[in-house]
Amino acid sequence: MRKREERHAVIRQIIRSENIKTQRDLVDRLIDQGFQCTQATVSRDISEMGLRKSGDGSYVLAEDLNLKKMIVDMVESVERANNLIVVKVSPGAANGVAAALDAATLPEVMGTIAGDDTILVIGRTEEEAKSFEESVQRMRG
């Protein structure tokens, strides 16, 4: 993996797990992860990755905003068995929600299979599937 791609993967992880409000905070977290970077580099990364500010002023990934909206609006239930998660959605919405899940490149998700109103999400491990299930439940409120 090239250095930029590697840095972007780490930025995704940091943004999803921490409340990052400034470019300086992101630079500091990247340095903690072993990356040599400047604020100018992080500014370019933010632009390239399409990061946005949420209502509380912290950075979020654009694909996560889209996914969250879809989950809130369309997901009816989530149920897990080992590393498999069945997500029930509004009729006709499964392909769109599955595409948003795939676009979000969530590290715990190996892949999705969509029908009309049901999505099968395959977690990498049972623990990661549980984490995914909990995240979706949190987003649903």
Secondary structure as GFF3:
##gff-version 3
##sequence-region A 1 141
A	DSSP	alpha_helix	3	17	.	.	.	ID=ss1
A	DSSP	alpha_helix	23	32	.	.	.	ID=ss2
A	DSSP	alpha_helix	39	49	.	.	.	ID=ss3
A	DSSP	beta_strand	52	53	.	.	.	ID=ss4
A	DSSP	beta_strand	59	60	.	.	.	ID=ss5
A	DSSP	alpha_helix	62	74	.	.	.	ID=ss6
A	DSSP	beta_strand	75	81	.	.	.	ID=ss7
A	DSSP	beta_strand	84	89	.	.	.	ID=ss8
A	DSSP	alpha_helix	94	103	.	.	.	ID=ss9
A	DSSP	beta_strand	109	114	.	.	.	ID=ss10
A	DSSP	beta_strand	118	123	.	.	.	ID=ss11
A	DSSP	alpha_helix	126	140	.	.	.	ID=ss12
###
